[in-house]
Amino acid sequence: MWDTGQSEGKNMAHLYDFPLFRPPSEANSIIIQATYGCSHNKCTFCGMYKMKKFRVRSMDEIRRDLEILKNFQRSRKLFIADGNALCIETERLIEIIRTARSIFPEIERVSIYATPMDILVKSMDELESLREEGLELIYLGLESGDDEILEEIRKSCSSQEMIKACRRVMDAGIDLSITAITGLGGKEKSYRHAKNTARVLNEIRPKYTAFLSLIPVEDTPLHLRIKKGLFTPLSQIDHLKELRWVVEDLSYKTIFRANHASNYIPLKANLPDGRDEILRLIDYAISHPEILKPEYLRAL
Ligand code: SF4
C-alpha cells in the first residue's frame, strides 16, 4: 500500500520506520507515525507489522518528525500512522493534531487507521472532541461480516461489535472508509462471506467501501493453513464471483472501490447508480479471464 508518492520521498526516507502503510487516497498527505506497528497484530492473514514491536512514540519524537517534514512537504491532509493509531489515548491524539496544525496551519483534514475495539473503548465525548479537532475520516478493516470467519482470522471482534463501533464513529460526525477482503473465507465459505459482508455493510452504510482481494502472505498463520491443506484459496474467477455476490446486495449510497493493487480488475463506481456497470464489468472479466491481472503483478 505504501509508495512515497512524493518527489521528495528519498530525502524523507530516513524519517520513517518502514514498512509504512497508508491508504492509496493519502498519497499526498503529511504522514506522521504516532505509533510503530499495530497493537493487535494477530490477524491471521496480515503480515503488515509482524516485524515491528508495537509502541506509542513520544511527543518529542513526533514533533521532531513534523519539524523535519515541514522542510519537504505542504498538504491540507494529515494521516496518522501506523496500524491502528486510534488506540492512542484521546488527549495525546489531540496534542498530536494540535502540534501538527501549529507546524502545518493549512491542515484541514485528519485521518487515521482504527480497529473496532479502539473505537469502542472511546466515549462519544472523546470521538466528538477528535472530530472537533479535525479528525474527519477513519479507515477500518471490516475484512468480513461473517462471525465464524472473523473468529478464524482472529480479528477479536464480532460483526455486531463492528456495526456498533461504526455507528459511534458516524454519530460523532466522522466519515468511515471500510475495507473488506474477497477470498477471506476460502472456497468453502465464499458465499456466506459475501452475503454476510454485504449484510453488515448495509447496516453500517459507510461513505467509502473498498474491497481488496486476498493475497496469502508468507509466514502468516493463514499461509500455514494453506500449506497444510486446511484452507482452499479462491481462483481468480471465484474472487470475481464473490465480489459479484457482494455488489448485487449492497443497498446504500457509497463510493465503491475495488481498484487496489491486489484486485484482478480495477473497479470503481458510486453505488447504487453504478451497480449495473460494475456487474457488467465483472461478468465481462469472468468470461474473458485473459484480461485479469496476473498473480505476479498483484501486490498489497
Ligand atoms: S489487519 Fe489491521 S488490525 Fe489486523 S493485524 Fe493487520 S494491521 Fe493489525
Residues whose N, C-alpha, C, O or C-beta is under 5 A from the ligand:
A	BS01	SF4	C38 H40 N41 K42 C43 C46 M48 G83 T115
